[in-house]
Every structure is written in C-alpha cells, then in structure tokens.
Amino acid sequence: MKWLAPMFCLCALAACSGKPPAPESQPAAASTARVATPWDNMKKDEQRARDVQKAADQQAEKQRQAMEAAQQ
C-alpha cells in the first residue's frame, strides 16, 4: 500500500507534463478494422453449406449424365 501514493504522483506528473500526445501511426487502419459479430460464424456456416450443396449438385449432374450415356 505504501507504493500506491508515489505511483499516483508519478501518473499525475506524467499526465500534466505538457507534452502533446503522440499521433497514432495508422489511424486509417484502426477505423477500418472489422469487429467480429455474433453472426459472422453463422454466415460462414451458411457459405459452407452453399458450397457443399453446389458440390453435391455437380456430382449429381455428372451421375445423371453418366446414366444417360449408359442407356444410349
């Protein structure tokens, strides 16, 4: 507890030093950073399901074509 008072004084002195804060090196990157939402995983799952359905449809079409070719 004895270190609390000196630490507070140091923080107060640092805050009142009169120096302007350093500018951010990349403010544009911070503003364009994407925040994850609860729906991101759901959207990824939806896209994965669409991709699987597309692959299944392509495979079914190949099978249908092979069956038609075998009947002729």
C-alpha positions in Angstrom: 0.0 0.0 0.0 3.0 2.3 0.6 3.8 2.3 -3.2 0.3 3.5 -4.1 0.8 7.2 -3.2 4.1 7.5 -5.1 2.7 5.7 -8.1 -0.3 8.1 -8.1 2.0 11.1 -8.0 4.1 9.7 -10.9 1.0 9.2 -13.0 -0.3 12.7 -12.2 3.0 14.2 -13.1 3.2 12.3 -16.4 -0.3 13.4 -17.3 0.5 17.0 -16.7 3.8 17.0 -18.4 2.6 19.5 -21.1 3.7 17.3 -24.0 1.1 16.7 -26.7 0.2 13.0 -27.1 2.0 11.2 -29.8 0.0 10.9 -33.0 -1.2 7.5 -34.0 0.9 5.9 -36.7 -2.0 4.4 -38.6 -5.4 6.0 -37.8 -7.0 4.7 -41.0 -6.2 1.1 -40.1 -7.9 1.5 -36.8 -11.0 2.9 -38.3 -11.3 0.2 -41.0 -10.7 -2.7 -38.6 -13.6 -5.1 -38.7 -15.2 -6.1 -35.4 -16.4 -9.6 -35.2 -20.1 -10.0 -34.7 -22.1 -12.9 -33.4 -23.4 -13.5 -36.9 -20.0 -14.0 -38.6 -19.8 -17.7 -37.7 -23.4 -18.2 -38.9 -22.6 -16.6 -42.2 -19.5 -18.8 -42.6 -21.6 -21.9 -41.9 -24.2 -20.7 -44.5 -21.5 -20.2 -47.1 -20.0 -23.6 -46.3 -23.5 -25.2 -46.7 -23.9 -23.5 -50.1 -20.5 -24.8 -51.2 -21.4 -28.3 -50.1 -24.8 -28.1 -51.9 -23.1 -26.9 -55.0 -20.6 -29.8 -54.9 -23.4 -32.3 -54.4 -25.4 -30.8 -57.3 -22.4 -31.0 -59.6 -21.8 -34.6 -58.6 -25.5 -35.5 -59.1 -25.4 -33.9 -62.6 -22.3 -35.9 -63.5 -24.0 -39.1 -62.3 -27.2 -38.2 -64.3 -25.1 -37.6 -67.4 -23.3 -40.9 -67.0 -26.5 -42.8 -66.5 -28.0 -41.2 -69.7 -24.8 -42.1 -71.6 -25.0 -45.7 -70.4 -28.7 -46.0 -71.5 -27.9 -45.0 -75.1 
